[in-house]
């Protein structure tokens, strides 16, 4: 069974920073093909924020490009550093991981349950 668990959300003042983490676990050997972060504000559609491939190639939504930084490490964890946070960044942030078990050729997408980020003074 695959689990993706986000952490690091919380309350921060405008202009502040937070670092989100997302850790994948499963009952068998696996590797991560890619990670992506999404967010969903109250009353809005879920939107894509950023992604990173296993090779370290990153891509960002335009409004986050200069403030957010995604990374990952060998411990099956992805990170999203968020700087200069604004009130409009308030949302539940979700992690999506494309995971490939060692016994198969292709990966599948799995989602975490989200972590709430609130930007407010």
Buried (B, 14 or more C-beta within 10 A) or exposed (E): EBEBBBBBBEEBEEEBEBEBBBBBEBEEEBBBBBBBBBBBBEEEEEEBBBBBBBEEEBEBBEEBEEBBBBBBEEEBBBBBBBEEBEEEBBBBBBBBBBBBBEEEEEBEEBBBEBBEBBBEE
